[in-house]
Amino acid sequence: MLTVLGTAGYMQIEGADFTDALYFTVITLTTVGYGETIPLSPAGRWYTMALLVIGVGLAFYTVVAFAAFL
């Protein structure tokens, strides 16, 4: 779901096409960090920071919840 929202956000905020927005979302959420594949406005940079915090937070939460389950 986060990938879909991230892609839609980049398409809306930056006017990126679907492929570029999806690619940028995936490299952002996986924290690969190849650099900016699309030029970002200040709003796009804020969106990227929020996406990173939410994505990494969700990953940590998932690991902790799984560990608690075990």
All heavy atoms as a GROMACS GRO file, in nm:
protein
  527
    1MET      N    1   0.083  -0.119   0.000
    1MET     CA    2   0.000   0.000   0.000
    1MET      C    3   0.088   0.126   0.000
    1MET      O    4   0.055   0.224  -0.065
    1MET     CB    5  -0.092  -0.005   0.123
    1MET     CG    6  -0.190   0.106   0.128
    1MET     SD    7  -0.303   0.088  -0.010
    1MET     CE    8  -0.414   0.215   0.020
    2LEU      N    9   0.197   0.121   0.077
    2LEU     CA   10   0.285   0.236   0.083
    2LEU      C   11   0.350   0.264  -0.052
    2LEU      O   12   0.368   0.380  -0.089
    2LEU     CB   13   0.392   0.214   0.191
    2LEU     CG   14   0.477   0.334   0.228
    2LEU    CD1   15   0.391   0.453   0.272
    2LEU    CD2   16   0.575   0.297   0.338
    3THR      N   17   0.379   0.161  -0.128
    3THR     CA   18   0.437   0.179  -0.261
    3THR      C   19   0.338   0.248  -0.354
    3THR      O   20   0.375   0.337  -0.431
    3THR     CB   21   0.480   0.043  -0.320
    3THR    OG1   22   0.571  -0.019  -0.229
    3THR    CG2   23   0.545   0.059  -0.454
    4VAL      N   24   0.212   0.208  -0.346
    4VAL     CA   25   0.108   0.271  -0.428
    4VAL      C   26   0.093   0.418  -0.391
    4VAL      O   27   0.088   0.505  -0.479
    4VAL     CB   28  -0.026   0.195  -0.413
    4VAL    CG1   29  -0.139   0.270  -0.480
    4VAL    CG2   30  -0.014   0.055  -0.468
    5LEU      N   31   0.087   0.447  -0.262
    5LEU     CA   32   0.072   0.586  -0.218
    5LEU      C   33   0.195   0.669  -0.254
    5LEU      O   34   0.183   0.785  -0.294
    5LEU     CB   35   0.047   0.592  -0.067
    5LEU     CG   36  -0.087   0.536  -0.021
    5LEU    CD1   37  -0.094   0.534   0.132
    5LEU    CD2   38  -0.201   0.618  -0.077
    6GLY      N   39   0.314   0.610  -0.239
    6GLY     CA   40   0.436   0.681  -0.274
    6GLY      C   41   0.440   0.714  -0.423
    6GLY      O   42   0.474   0.826  -0.462
    7THR      N   43   0.404   0.618  -0.505
    7THR     CA   44   0.404   0.639  -0.650
    7THR      C   45   0.303   0.746  -0.688
    7THR      O   46   0.334   0.838  -0.766
    7THR     CB   47   0.371   0.507  -0.722
    7THR    OG1   48   0.470   0.410  -0.686
    7THR    CG2   49   0.371   0.526  -0.873
    8ALA      N   50   0.183   0.738  -0.632
    8ALA     CA   51   0.080   0.838  -0.661
    8ALA      C   52   0.125   0.976  -0.616
    8ALA      O   53   0.100   1.076  -0.685
    8ALA     CB   54  -0.051   0.799  -0.594
    9GLY      N   55   0.191   0.983  -0.503
    9GLY     CA   56   0.239   1.111  -0.453
    9GLY      C   57   0.341   1.176  -0.545
    9GLY      O   58   0.333   1.296  -0.574
   10TYR      N   59   0.436   1.098  -0.594
   10TYR     CA   60   0.536   1.153  -0.686
   10TYR      C   61   0.473   1.194  -0.819
   10TYR      O   62   0.514   1.292  -0.880
   10TYR     CB   63   0.651   1.055  -0.710
   10TYR     CG   64   0.747   1.049  -0.595
   10TYR    CD1   65   0.770   0.930  -0.528
   10TYR    CD2   66   0.815   1.162  -0.552
   10TYR    CE1   67   0.857   0.924  -0.422
   10TYR    CE2   68   0.903   1.157  -0.446
   10TYR     CZ   69   0.924   1.038  -0.381
   10TYR     OH   70   1.010   1.033  -0.275
   11MET      N   71   0.373   1.118  -0.862
   11MET     CA   72   0.305   1.156  -0.986
   11MET      C   73   0.230   1.288  -0.967
   11MET      O   74   0.231   1.373  -1.055
   11MET     CB   75   0.209   1.045  -1.028
   11MET     CG   76   0.280   0.919  -1.076
   11MET     SD   77   0.170   0.780  -1.108
   11MET     CE   78   0.091   0.837  -1.257
   12GLN      N   79   0.168   1.305  -0.852
   12GLN     CA   80   0.092   1.427  -0.824
   12GLN      C   81   0.182   1.547  -0.796
   12GLN      O   82   0.166   1.653  -0.853
   12GLN     CB   83  -0.001   1.402  -0.704
   12GLN     CG   84  -0.088   1.519  -0.669
   12GLN     CD   85  -0.193   1.548  -0.775
   12GLN    OE1   86  -0.242   1.458  -0.841
   12GLN    NE2   87  -0.225   1.674  -0.791
   13ILE      N   88   0.279   1.529  -0.706
   13ILE     CA   89   0.363   1.641  -0.662
   13ILE      C   90   0.462   1.684  -0.769
   13ILE      O   91   0.481   1.803  -0.794
   13ILE     CB   92   0.436   1.605  -0.531
   13ILE    CG1   93   0.335   1.590  -0.417
   13ILE    CG2   94   0.540   1.711  -0.496
   13ILE    CD1   95   0.394   1.532  -0.290
   14GLU      N   96   0.529   1.586  -0.829
   14GLU     CA   97   0.637   1.617  -0.924
   14GLU      C   98   0.596   1.604  -1.069
   14GLU      O   99   0.675   1.634  -1.158
   14GLU     CB  100   0.758   1.527  -0.896
   14GLU     CG  101   0.820   1.548  -0.760
   14GLU     CD  102   0.872   1.689  -0.739
   14GLU    OE1  103   0.902   1.759  -0.838
   14GLU    OE2  104   0.883   1.731  -0.623
   15GLY      N  105   0.477   1.552  -1.097
   15GLY     CA  106   0.434   1.534  -1.235
   15GLY      C  107   0.512   1.425  -1.307
   15GLY      O  108   0.521   1.425  -1.430
   16ALA      N  109   0.567   1.330  -1.230
   16ALA     CA  110   0.645   1.221  -1.289
   16ALA      C  111   0.552   1.121  -1.356
   16ALA      O  112   0.437   1.106  -1.316
   16ALA     CB  113   0.726   1.151  -1.180
   17ASP      N  114   0.604   1.054  -1.458
   17ASP     CA  115   0.523   0.947  -1.518
   17ASP      C  116   0.526   0.826  -1.424
   17ASP      O  117   0.605   0.820  -1.330
   17ASP     CB  118   0.570   0.912  -1.659
   17ASP     CG  119   0.710   0.853  -1.665
   17ASP    OD1  120   0.742   0.767  -1.581
   17ASP    OD2  121   0.786   0.892  -1.755
   18PHE      N  122   0.439   0.729  -1.451
   18PHE     CA  123   0.422   0.616  -1.362
   18PHE      C  124   0.553   0.541  -1.336
   18PHE      O  125   0.587   0.510  -1.222
   18PHE     CB  126   0.316   0.519  -1.416
   18PHE     CG  127   0.302   0.394  -1.334
   18PHE    CD1  128   0.236   0.396  -1.213
   18PHE    CD2  129   0.358   0.274  -1.378
   18PHE    CE1  130   0.224   0.281  -1.136
   18PHE    CE2  131   0.346   0.160  -1.303
   18PHE     CZ  132   0.279   0.163  -1.181
   19THR      N  133   0.627   0.511  -1.441
   19THR     CA  134   0.750   0.433  -1.426
   19THR      C  135   0.854   0.505  -1.341
   19THR      O  136   0.914   0.446  -1.251
   19THR     CB  137   0.810   0.399  -1.564
   19THR    OG1  138   0.710   0.333  -1.641
   19THR    CG2  139   0.932   0.311  -1.552
   20ASP      N  140   0.875   0.634  -1.367
   20ASP     CA  141   0.972   0.711  -1.288
   20ASP      C  142   0.927   0.722  -1.142
   20ASP      O  143   1.008   0.709  -1.051
   20ASP     CB  144   0.990   0.851  -1.346
   20ASP     CG  145   1.072   0.851  -1.473
   20ASP    OD1  146   1.144   0.752  -1.498
   20ASP    OD2  147   1.065   0.950  -1.548
   21ALA      N  148   0.798   0.745  -1.122
   21ALA     CA  149   0.746   0.759  -0.985
   21ALA      C  150   0.758   0.628  -0.908
   21ALA      O  151   0.799   0.626  -0.792
   21ALA     CB  152   0.601   0.805  -0.989
   22LEU      N  153   0.726   0.517  -0.974
   22LEU     CA  154   0.738   0.386  -0.908
   22LEU      C  155   0.884   0.355  -0.878
   22LEU      O  156   0.917   0.312  -0.766
   22LEU     CB  157   0.679   0.277  -0.998
   22LEU     CG  158   0.691   0.135  -0.946
   22LEU    CD1  159   0.617   0.118  -0.813
   22LEU    CD2  160   0.639   0.036  -1.049
   23TYR      N  161   0.972   0.379  -0.973
   23TYR     CA  162   1.115   0.353  -0.953
   23TYR      C  163   1.169   0.436  -0.836
   23TYR      O  164   1.239   0.384  -0.749
   23TYR     CB  165   1.192   0.385  -1.081
   23TYR     CG  166   1.340   0.362  -1.070
   23TYR    CD1  167   1.392   0.232  -1.072
   23TYR    CD2  168   1.428   0.468  -1.060
   23TYR    CE1  169   1.528   0.210  -1.062
   23TYR    CE2  170   1.564   0.448  -1.050
   23TYR     CZ  171   1.614   0.318  -1.051
   23TYR     OH  172   1.749   0.297  -1.041
   24PHE      N  173   1.134   0.564  -0.834
   24PHE     CA  174   1.183   0.650  -0.727
   24PHE      C  175   1.127   0.607  -0.592
   24PHE      O  176   1.197   0.610  -0.490
   24PHE     CB  177   1.149   0.796  -0.756
   24PHE     CG  178   1.232   0.893  -0.677
   24PHE    CD1  179   1.367   0.907  -0.703
   24PHE    CD2  180   1.177   0.970  -0.577
   24PHE    CE1  181   1.446   0.995  -0.630
   24PHE    CE2  182   1.253   1.058  -0.504
   24PHE     CZ  183   1.388   1.070  -0.531
   25THR      N  184   1.002   0.563  -0.589
   25THR     CA  185   0.942   0.514  -0.465
   25THR      C  186   1.014   0.390  -0.415
   25THR      O  187   1.047   0.379  -0.296
   25THR     CB  188   0.793   0.483  -0.485
   25THR    OG1  189   0.726   0.602  -0.525
   25THR    CG2  190   0.729   0.428  -0.359
   26VAL      N  191   1.042   0.297  -0.504
   26VAL     CA  192   1.108   0.172  -0.464
   26VAL      C  193   1.249   0.199  -0.414
   26VAL      O  194   1.289   0.146  -0.310
   26VAL     CB  195   1.108   0.071  -0.580
   26VAL    CG1  196   1.197  -0.048  -0.550
   26VAL    CG2  197   0.966   0.025  -0.609
   27ILE      N  198   1.326   0.283  -0.483
   27ILE     CA  199   1.462   0.308  -0.434
   27ILE      C  200   1.460   0.390  -0.306
   27ILE      O  201   1.552   0.380  -0.225
   27ILE     CB  202   1.554   0.373  -0.541
   27ILE    CG1  203   1.510   0.513  -0.578
   27ILE    CG2  204   1.568   0.285  -0.662
   27ILE    CD1  205   1.611   0.588  -0.663
   28THR      N  206   1.356   0.467  -0.283
   28THR     CA  207   1.343   0.541  -0.158
   28THR      C  208   1.309   0.446  -0.043
   28THR      O  209   1.373   0.450   0.062
   28THR     CB  210   1.236   0.651  -0.170
   28THR    OG1  211   1.276   0.744  -0.271
   28THR    CG2  212   1.219   0.726  -0.039
   29LEU      N  213   1.208   0.363  -0.062
   29LEU     CA  214   1.165   0.274   0.045
   29LEU      C  215   1.268   0.167   0.079
   29LEU      O  216   1.276   0.122   0.193
   29LEU     CB  217   1.032   0.208   0.008
   29LEU     CG  218   0.911   0.300   0.007
   29LEU    CD1  219   0.787   0.225  -0.038
   29LEU    CD2  220   0.888   0.362   0.146
   30THR      N  221   1.346   0.124  -0.018
   30THR     CA  222   1.449   0.024   0.010
   30THR      C  223   1.578   0.089   0.058
   30THR      O  224   1.672   0.018   0.090
   30THR     CB  225   1.479  -0.061  -0.116
   30THR    OG1  226   1.522   0.026  -0.221
   30THR    CG2  227   1.358  -0.141  -0.157
   31THR      N  228   1.580   0.219   0.066
   31THR     CA  229   1.695   0.300   0.109
   31THR      C  230   1.820   0.272   0.027
   31THR      O  231   1.931   0.286   0.076
   31THR     CB  232   1.724   0.285   0.260
   31THR    OG1  233   1.769   0.153   0.288
   31THR    CG2  234   1.603   0.319   0.345
   32VAL      N  235   1.803   0.235  -0.100
   32VAL     CA  236   1.916   0.213  -0.189
   32VAL      C  237   1.986   0.346  -0.216
   32VAL      O  238   2.108   0.355  -0.210
   32VAL     CB  239   1.870   0.147  -0.320
   32VAL    CG1  240   1.983   0.144  -0.421
   32VAL    CG2  241   1.819   0.007  -0.293
   33GLY      N  242   1.908   0.447  -0.248
   33GLY     CA  243   1.963   0.580  -0.264
   33GLY      C  244   2.054   0.598  -0.383
   33GLY      O  245   2.169   0.638  -0.370
   34TYR      N  246   2.008   0.569  -0.503
   34TYR     CA  247   2.087   0.594  -0.623
   34TYR      C  248   2.099   0.742  -0.654
   34TYR      O  249   2.169   0.781  -0.745
   34TYR     CB  250   2.022   0.526  -0.744
   34TYR     CG  251   2.039   0.378  -0.747
   34TYR    CD1  252   1.932   0.296  -0.774
   34TYR    CD2  253   2.163   0.319  -0.726
   34TYR    CE1  254   1.946   0.159  -0.780
   34TYR    CE2  255   2.178   0.182  -0.731
   34TYR     CZ  256   2.070   0.103  -0.757
   34TYR     OH  257   2.085  -0.033  -0.763
   35GLY      N  258   2.029   0.824  -0.582
   35GLY     CA  259   2.025   0.967  -0.611
   35GLY      C  260   1.890   1.001  -0.672
   35GLY      O  261   1.806   0.914  -0.692
   36GLU      N  262   1.871   1.126  -0.697
   36GLU     CA  263   1.743   1.170  -0.749
   36GLU      C  264   1.732   1.136  -0.898
   36GLU      O  265   1.805   1.189  -0.979
   36GLU     CB  266   1.726   1.320  -0.727
   36GLU     CG  267   1.717   1.356  -0.580
   36GLU     CD  268   1.703   1.504  -0.556
   36GLU    OE1  269   1.697   1.582  -0.654
   36GLU    OE2  270   1.697   1.543  -0.439
   37THR      N  271   1.641   1.047  -0.929
   37THR     CA  272   1.621   1.009  -1.068
   37THR      C  273   1.527   1.106  -1.138
   37THR      O  274   1.522   1.110  -1.260
   37THR     CB  275   1.564   0.867  -1.079
   37THR    OG1  276   1.442   0.862  -1.004
   37THR    CG2  277   1.661   0.765  -1.023
   38ILE      N  278   1.451   1.180  -1.058
   38ILE     CA  279   1.367   1.287  -1.111
   38ILE      C  280   1.400   1.411  -1.029
   38ILE      O  281   1.427   1.402  -0.910
   38ILE     CB  282   1.216   1.254  -1.101
   38ILE    CG1  283   1.176   1.215  -0.959
   38ILE    CG2  284   1.176   1.147  -1.199
   38ILE    CD1  285   1.027   1.192  -0.940
   39PRO      N  286   1.406   1.529  -1.091
   39PRO     CA  287   1.436   1.650  -1.014
   39PRO      C  288   1.322   1.677  -0.915
   39PRO      O  289   1.204   1.668  -0.950
   39PRO     CB  290   1.443   1.760  -1.120
   39PRO     CG  291   1.406   1.700  -1.250
   39PRO     CD  292   1.387   1.553  -1.232
   40LEU      N  293   1.358   1.704  -0.790
   40LEU     CA  294   1.258   1.725  -0.686
   40LEU      C  295   1.245   1.871  -0.647
   40LEU      O  296   1.345   1.940  -0.629
   40LEU     CB  297   1.292   1.643  -0.562
   40LEU     CG  298   1.289   1.492  -0.575
   40LEU    CD1  299   1.334   1.426  -0.446
   40LEU    CD2  300   1.150   1.445  -0.612
   41SER      N  301   1.123   1.913  -0.632
   41SER     CA  302   1.094   2.045  -0.578
   41SER      C  303   1.106   2.036  -0.426
   41SER      O  304   1.120   1.927  -0.371
   41SER     CB  305   0.950   2.083  -0.616
   41SER     OG  306   0.858   1.996  -0.552
   42PRO      N  307   1.101   2.150  -0.356
   42PRO     CA  308   1.102   2.143  -0.209
   42PRO      C  309   0.988   2.055  -0.155
   42PRO      O  310   1.010   1.978  -0.060
   42PRO     CB  311   1.086   2.289  -0.168
   42PRO     CG  312   1.150   2.366  -0.280
   42PRO     CD  313   1.112   2.288  -0.403
   43ALA      N  314   0.870   2.062  -0.215
   43ALA     CA  315   0.759   1.977  -0.170
   43ALA      C  316   0.793   1.830  -0.194
   43ALA      O  317   0.762   1.744  -0.110
   43ALA     CB  318   0.630   2.015  -0.243
   44GLY      N  319   0.857   1.799  -0.304
   44GLY     CA  320   0.897   1.662  -0.332
   44GLY      C  321   1.001   1.611  -0.234
   44GLY      O  322   1.000   1.494  -0.196
   45ARG      N  323   1.091   1.698  -0.193
   45ARG     CA  324   1.191   1.659  -0.093
   45ARG      C  325   1.126   1.630   0.042
   45ARG      O  326   1.161   1.533   0.109
   45ARG     CB  327   1.298   1.767  -0.079
   45ARG     CG  328   1.387   1.776  -0.201
   45ARG     CD  329   1.491   1.886  -0.184
   45ARG     NE  330   1.564   1.904  -0.307
   45ARG     CZ  331   1.678   1.841  -0.335
   45ARG    NH1  332   1.730   1.757  -0.249
   45ARG    NH2  333   1.739   1.863  -0.449
   46TRP      N  334   1.030   1.713   0.082
   46TRP     CA  335   0.958   1.688   0.207
   46TRP      C  336   0.880   1.557   0.198
   46TRP      O  337   0.875   1.479   0.293
   46TRP     CB  338   0.864   1.804   0.241
   46TRP     CG  339   0.935   1.920   0.303
   46TRP    CD1  340   0.970   2.037   0.242
   46TRP    CD2  341   0.984   1.929   0.436
   46TRP    NE1  342   1.037   2.118   0.331
   46TRP    CE2  343   1.047   2.054   0.450
   46TRP    CE3  344   0.981   1.843   0.546
   46TRP    CZ2  345   1.106   2.095   0.570
   46TRP    CZ3  346   1.040   1.884   0.665
   46TRP    CH2  347   1.101   2.008   0.675
   47TYR      N  348   0.819   1.533   0.083
   47TYR     CA  349   0.743   1.410   0.062
   47TYR      C  350   0.838   1.289   0.072
   47TYR      O  351   0.804   1.188   0.134
   47TYR     CB  352   0.674   1.413  -0.074
   47TYR     CG  353   0.585   1.295  -0.099
   47TYR    CD1  354   0.462   1.284  -0.036
   47TYR    CD2  355   0.625   1.194  -0.184
   47TYR    CE1  356   0.381   1.175  -0.057
   47TYR    CE2  357   0.544   1.084  -0.207
   47TYR     CZ  358   0.422   1.076  -0.143
   47TYR     OH  359   0.342   0.967  -0.164
   48THR      N  360   0.956   1.300   0.014
   48THR     CA  361   1.053   1.192   0.019
   48THR      C  362   1.097   1.165   0.162
   48THR      O  363   1.107   1.049   0.204
   48THR     CB  364   1.176   1.224  -0.069
   48THR    OG1  365   1.131   1.244  -0.204
   48THR    CG2  366   1.280   1.114  -0.064
   49MET      N  367   1.121   1.269   0.238
   49MET     CA  368   1.160   1.251   0.378
   49MET      C  369   1.050   1.181   0.458
   49MET      O  370   1.077   1.090   0.536
   49MET     CB  371   1.196   1.385   0.442
   49MET     CG  372   1.326   1.443   0.392
   49MET     SD  373   1.378   1.590   0.480
   49MET     CE  374   1.270   1.714   0.408
   50ALA      N  375   0.926   1.221   0.436
   50ALA     CA  376   0.814   1.158   0.506
   50ALA      C  377   0.801   1.012   0.464
   50ALA      O  378   0.779   0.924   0.548
   50ALA     CB  379   0.685   1.234   0.478
   51LEU      N  380   0.816   0.986   0.336
   51LEU     CA  381   0.807   0.848   0.286
   51LEU      C  382   0.916   0.761   0.347
   51LEU      O  383   0.891   0.646   0.384
   51LEU     CB  384   0.816   0.849   0.133
   51LEU     CG  385   0.786   0.721   0.059
   51LEU    CD1  386   0.642   0.676   0.084
   51LEU    CD2  387   0.808   0.741  -0.090
   52LEU      N  388   1.035   0.813   0.360
   52LEU     CA  389   1.145   0.739   0.422
   52LEU      C  390   1.116   0.708   0.568
   52LEU      O  391   1.133   0.594   0.613
   52LEU     CB  392   1.276   0.818   0.412
   52LEU     CG  393   1.353   0.802   0.284
   52LEU    CD1  394   1.461   0.909   0.274
   52LEU    CD2  395   1.416   0.665   0.278
   53VAL      N  396   1.072   0.807   0.642
   53VAL     CA  397   1.044   0.787   0.785
   53VAL      C  398   0.931   0.684   0.803
   53VAL      O  399   0.942   0.593   0.885
   53VAL     CB  400   1.009   0.920   0.854
   53VAL    CG1  401   0.954   0.898   0.994
   53VAL    CG2  402   1.132   1.011   0.857
   54ILE      N  403   0.826   0.697   0.725
   54ILE     CA  404   0.714   0.604   0.736
   54ILE      C  405   0.757   0.464   0.692
   54ILE      O  406   0.726   0.365   0.760
   54ILE     CB  407   0.593   0.654   0.654
   54ILE    CG1  408   0.536   0.780   0.716
   54ILE    CG2  409   0.486   0.546   0.643
   54ILE    CD1  410   0.437   0.854   0.629
   55GLY      N  411   0.830   0.454   0.582
   55GLY     CA  412   0.872   0.324   0.532
   55GLY      C  413   0.966   0.251   0.628
   55GLY      O  414   0.948   0.133   0.658
   56VAL      N  415   1.066   0.321   0.679
   56VAL     CA  416   1.161   0.260   0.772
   56VAL      C  417   1.089   0.228   0.904
   56VAL      O  418   1.110   0.121   0.963
   56VAL     CB  419   1.283   0.350   0.794
   56VAL    CG1  420   1.370   0.300   0.907
   56VAL    CG2  421   1.364   0.360   0.666
   57GLY      N  422   1.003   0.318   0.949
   57GLY     CA  423   0.926   0.292   1.072
   57GLY      C  424   0.837   0.171   1.058
   57GLY      O  425   0.828   0.089   1.150
   58LEU      N  426   0.773   0.157   0.944
   58LEU     CA  427   0.688   0.041   0.920
   58LEU      C  428   0.770  -0.088   0.916
   58LEU      O  429   0.726  -0.191   0.970
   58LEU     CB  430   0.611   0.059   0.789
   58LEU     CG  431   0.508  -0.047   0.753
   58LEU    CD1  432   0.400  -0.053   0.859
   58LEU    CD2  433   0.447  -0.015   0.617
   59ALA      N  434   0.887  -0.082   0.858
   59ALA     CA  435   0.974  -0.200   0.854
   59ALA      C  436   1.016  -0.241   0.995
   59ALA      O  437   1.010  -0.359   1.031
   59ALA     CB  438   1.096  -0.174   0.767
   60PHE      N  439   1.058  -0.144   1.077
   60PHE     CA  440   1.096  -0.174   1.215
   60PHE      C  441   0.978  -0.228   1.295
   60PHE      O  442   0.991  -0.323   1.372
   60PHE     CB  443   1.152  -0.050   1.286
   60PHE     CG  444   1.295  -0.019   1.247
   60PHE    CD1  445   1.333   0.111   1.223
   60PHE    CD2  446   1.391  -0.119   1.235
   60PHE    CE1  447   1.464   0.142   1.187
   60PHE    CE2  448   1.521  -0.090   1.200
   60PHE     CZ  449   1.558   0.040   1.176
   61TYR      N  450   0.862  -0.169   1.276
   61TYR     CA  451   0.742  -0.216   1.346
   61TYR      C  452   0.711  -0.360   1.308
   61TYR      O  453   0.678  -0.442   1.395
   61TYR     CB  454   0.623  -0.126   1.314
   61TYR     CG  455   0.494  -0.177   1.374
   61TYR    CD1  456   0.467  -0.156   1.509
   61TYR    CD2  457   0.404  -0.250   1.298
   61TYR    CE1  458   0.350  -0.205   1.566
   61TYR    CE2  459   0.287  -0.299   1.354
   61TYR     CZ  460   0.261  -0.276   1.488
   61TYR     OH  461   0.146  -0.326   1.544
   62THR      N  462   0.723  -0.393   1.181
   62THR     CA  463   0.696  -0.528   1.135
   62THR      C  464   0.792  -0.629   1.199
   62THR      O  465   0.751  -0.735   1.244
   62THR     CB  466   0.705  -0.536   0.981
   62THR    OG1  467   0.612  -0.443   0.926
   62THR    CG2  468   0.677  -0.675   0.929
   63VAL      N  469   0.920  -0.593   1.205
   63VAL     CA  470   1.020  -0.682   1.265
   63VAL      C  471   0.990  -0.701   1.414
   63VAL      O  472   0.994  -0.814   1.465
   63VAL     CB  473   1.163  -0.626   1.244
   63VAL    CG1  474   1.265  -0.701   1.329
   63VAL    CG2  475   1.201  -0.633   1.097
   64VAL      N  476   0.959  -0.594   1.484
   64VAL     CA  477   0.929  -0.604   1.627
   64VAL      C  478   0.803  -0.684   1.651
   64VAL      O  479   0.798  -0.769   1.742
   64VAL     CB  480   0.919  -0.463   1.690
   64VAL    CG1  481   0.862  -0.468   1.830
   64VAL    CG2  482   1.056  -0.394   1.689
   65ALA      N  483   0.700  -0.661   1.571
   65ALA     CA  484   0.575  -0.736   1.588
   65ALA      C  485   0.597  -0.885   1.560
   65ALA      O  486   0.543  -0.971   1.632
   65ALA     CB  487   0.467  -0.681   1.494
   66PHE      N  488   0.677  -0.917   1.460
   66PHE     CA  489   0.707  -1.056   1.430
   66PHE      C  490   0.787  -1.120   1.544
   66PHE      O  491   0.762  -1.234   1.583
   66PHE     CB  492   0.784  -1.068   1.298
   66PHE     CG  493   0.811  -1.210   1.257
   66PHE    CD1  494   0.708  -1.292   1.215
   66PHE    CD2  495   0.939  -1.260   1.261
   66PHE    CE1  496   0.733  -1.424   1.178
   66PHE    CE2  497   0.966  -1.390   1.224
   66PHE     CZ  498   0.863  -1.473   1.183
   67ALA      N  499   0.885  -1.047   1.598
   67ALA     CA  500   0.964  -1.099   1.710
   67ALA      C  501   0.875  -1.122   1.832
   67ALA      O  502   0.891  -1.222   1.904
   67ALA     CB  503   1.077  -1.002   1.743
   68ALA      N  504   0.782  -1.033   1.857
   68ALA     CA  505   0.691  -1.049   1.971
   68ALA      C  506   0.601  -1.172   1.949
   68ALA      O  507   0.568  -1.243   2.043
   68ALA     CB  508   0.607  -0.924   1.989
   69PHE      N  509   0.562  -1.194   1.825
   69PHE     CA  510   0.479  -1.309   1.792
   69PHE      C  511   0.554  -1.440   1.822
   69PHE      O  512   0.496  -1.535   1.873
   69PHE     CB  513   0.438  -1.303   1.644
   69PHE     CG  514   0.364  -1.425   1.598
   69PHE    CD1  515   0.231  -1.446   1.636
   69PHE    CD2  516   0.426  -1.518   1.517
   69PHE    CE1  517   0.163  -1.559   1.593
   69PHE    CE2  518   0.358  -1.630   1.474
   69PHE     CZ  519   0.226  -1.651   1.513
   70LEU      N  520   0.682  -1.441   1.789
   70LEU     CA  521   0.763  -1.563   1.813
   70LEU      C  522   0.782  -1.584   1.961
   70LEU      O  523   0.786  -1.690   2.012
   70LEU     CB  524   0.898  -1.553   1.744
   70LEU     CG  525   0.895  -1.556   1.592
   70LEU    CD1  526   1.036  -1.539   1.537
   70LEU    CD2  527   0.834  -1.685   1.540
   0.00000   0.00000   0.00000
